[in-house]
Amino acid sequence: MDTERLKGKNVLITGAGRGMGAANAEHFAAQGANVCLGDIDEGAAQETAERINAKGNGRAIAVRMDVTEREDNRAAVEATVSEFGMINVGVFNAGLNKPRFFMDIDEDNWDLIMNVNTKAMWLGMQETARQMIAQGKQDYPYKLINVGSIASRKPLVDVTVYCTSKYGCLALTHCGAVALSEHNITVNGYAPGVVVTPLWEQLDKDLVDIGFKQKEGQAYEDIVRDALQIKRVSYPDDVIGTAAFLCSSDSDYMTGQMIHIDGGWCIQ
Ligand SMILES: NC(=O)c1ccc[n+]([C@@H]2O[C@H](COP(=O)([O-])OP(=O)(O)OC[C@H]3O[C@@H](n4cnc5c(N)ncnc54)[C@H](O)[C@@H]3O)[C@@H](O)[C@H]2O)c1
């Protein structure tokens, strides 16, 4: 691994207490980035930051934030700048899912998912871009990285609101790329399929609860058999390389792209 590849990148990552956000933070820091880990679960973010600092390449700090609150987004950006001097990259990763069939969706389900997955991404992008614009143009682009999903592209009947929220992430990636290019800010994203994390473990149970699957583990089996070209589920380690690429100068000439890391699900 090139331990200098992300040197000089100061990165804010939301939802970095566990799952893919934590894995990304560790991988970025191992390549020299300084990382600010934002999460509503401050203890989890703190533990991840301590693990990173114990390894001793890029540095890490943890902040408690609810991504749905503008003030918390602003404070997380400020914490990144005050600790590391400036912010170069924002990764908007915090997200959740709660499956419902179309006719069972209610306002609570809608608001919960849309607020955390989509509204919060817009707030995070805006507050991060505001700081980047204030910092002035550098020789290299600033980067905003949005976490989408296979659900940014497929109408999955059991998770309509999640799909709506993640199609929204794709729209924010396209619109942000157009709106922010004049400030030398690129906007890209990546879209996982099935990644074994606490989010998926809960989803697997919830799919049985709503009657979409008969037993736990069935969703994994059905998707691998029917939808994936690479015949296995994925893990955070399958995702971190693409995320690091989007963070690095290797992706400087890209904007408005959502890269699928989904075992070929999106072509099915
Ligand atoms: N796991 C998958 O199969 C999968 C597939 C496609 C996309 N994704 C997306 O990847 C991203 C990360 O998912 P994951 O599987 O690692 O999830 P996860 O549940 O393991 O981690 C999500 C993190 O976000 C934090 N979070 C939740 N609500 C928050 C809020 N309001 N404010 C701040 N932090 C909050 C949680 O505390 C947690 O640490 C999400 O956007 C998710 O939609 C996941």
The ligand as a MOL file (V3000), in Angstrom:
LIG
                    3D

  0  0  0     0  0            999 V3000
M  V30 BEGIN CTAB
M  V30 COUNTS 44 48 0 0 0
M  V30 BEGIN ATOM
M  V30 1 N -24.6310 -2.2460 3.6570 0
M  V30 2 C -25.0690 -2.2760 2.4170 0
M  V30 3 O -25.3690 -3.3410 1.8450 0
M  V30 4 C -25.1960 -0.9930 1.6260 0
M  V30 5 C -25.4530 -1.0980 0.2590 0
M  V30 6 C -25.5580 0.0510 -0.5030 0
M  V30 7 C -25.3890 1.2870 0.0980 0
M  V30 8 N -25.1560 1.3560 1.4300 0 CHG=1
M  V30 9 C -24.9870 2.7040 2.0030 0
M  V30 10 O -23.6800 2.8040 2.5550 0
M  V30 11 C -23.6930 3.7510 3.6360 0
M  V30 12 C -23.0620 3.1080 4.8590 0
M  V30 13 O -23.8360 1.9680 5.1960 0
M  V30 14 P -23.3500 0.8250 6.1950 0
M  V30 15 O -23.9060 -0.4310 5.6570 0
M  V30 16 O -21.9040 0.9580 6.4920 0 CHG=-1
M  V30 17 O -24.2360 1.2340 7.4790 0
M  V30 18 P -24.0070 1.0610 9.0520 0
M  V30 19 O -25.3530 1.0260 9.6580 0
M  V30 20 O -23.0630 -0.0480 9.3310 0
M  V30 21 O -23.2830 2.4420 9.4300 0
M  V30 22 C -23.9670 3.6540 9.2910 0
M  V30 23 C -23.4080 4.6600 10.2720 0
M  V30 24 O -24.1820 5.8650 10.1060 0
M  V30 25 C -24.4760 6.3910 11.4040 0
M  V30 26 N -25.6850 7.2200 11.3500 0
M  V30 27 C -26.9530 6.8130 11.1590 0
M  V30 28 N -27.7960 7.8620 11.2600 0
M  V30 29 C -27.0230 8.9550 11.5070 0
M  V30 30 C -27.3100 10.3330 11.7190 0
M  V30 31 N -28.5550 10.8150 11.7160 0
M  V30 32 N -26.2670 11.1690 11.9380 0
M  V30 33 C -24.9910 10.7030 11.9650 0
M  V30 34 N -24.6750 9.4070 11.8000 0
M  V30 35 C -25.6790 8.5540 11.5710 0
M  V30 36 C -24.6530 5.1510 12.2710 0
M  V30 37 O -24.5070 5.4420 13.6560 0
M  V30 38 C -23.5570 4.2270 11.7250 0
M  V30 39 O -22.3250 4.4000 12.4040 0
M  V30 40 C -25.1570 4.1540 3.8090 0
M  V30 41 O -25.3770 5.3760 3.1250 0
M  V30 42 C -25.9230 3.0340 3.1390 0
M  V30 43 O -27.1840 3.4430 2.6730 0
M  V30 44 C -25.0670 0.2590 2.2030 0
M  V30 END ATOM
M  V30 BEGIN BOND
M  V30 1 1 1 2
M  V30 2 2 2 3
M  V30 3 1 2 4
M  V30 4 1 4 5
M  V30 5 2 4 44
M  V30 6 2 5 6
M  V30 7 1 6 7
M  V30 8 2 7 8
M  V30 9 1 8 9
M  V30 10 1 8 44
M  V30 11 1 9 10
M  V30 12 1 9 42
M  V30 13 1 10 11
M  V30 14 1 11 12
M  V30 15 1 11 40
M  V30 16 1 12 13
M  V30 17 1 13 14
M  V30 18 2 14 15
M  V30 19 1 14 16
M  V30 20 1 14 17
M  V30 21 1 17 18
M  V30 22 2 18 19
M  V30 23 1 18 20
M  V30 24 1 18 21
M  V30 25 1 21 22
M  V30 26 1 22 23
M  V30 27 1 23 24
M  V30 28 1 23 38
M  V30 29 1 24 25
M  V30 30 1 25 26
M  V30 31 1 25 36
M  V30 32 1 26 27
M  V30 33 1 26 35
M  V30 34 2 27 28
M  V30 35 1 28 29
M  V30 36 1 29 30
M  V30 37 2 29 35
M  V30 38 1 30 31
M  V30 39 2 30 32
M  V30 40 1 32 33
M  V30 41 2 33 34
M  V30 42 1 34 35
M  V30 43 1 36 37
M  V30 44 1 36 38
M  V30 45 1 38 39
M  V30 46 1 40 41
M  V30 47 1 40 42
M  V30 48 1 42 43
M  V30 END BOND
M  V30 END CTAB
M  END
